[in-house]
């Protein structure tokens, strides 16, 4: 659900550590670390908190079921807009 790579890119673009984003958003440090590494999908509550803290839309940091975080499907085909 949460695109961890996008969250990590937004976080580092702001010069924040994982701990800083965790403290600002209220998302537990270990959960956030796992989300960024793709080891955890995250919850809607976490996604909302991260989007608000990062100043982006929820859709900017989430992916649909069956869609890979890179914007490609699980089968490697590019998304069609």
FENCOR-V229785 format. One record per backbone hydrogen bond with DSSP energy under -0.5 kcal/mol. CO is the residue of the C=O (numbers start at 0). NH is the residue of the N-H. Records with the same first field share a line. If there is no record, write none. Layout:
CO->NH / NH
//
This chain:
0->62
1->3
2->6
3->7
4->8
5->9
6->10
7->11
8->12
9->13
10->13 / 15
11->14
16->20
17->21
18->22
19->23
20->24
21->25
25->27
27->31
28->32
29->33
30->34
31->35
32->36
33->38 / 39
34->37
40->1
42->46
43->47
44->48
45->49
46->50
47->51
48->52
49->53
50->54 / 55
56->59 / 60
57->60
60->2
63->66
65->73
67->70
70->78
71->67
72->75
76->72
78->80
//
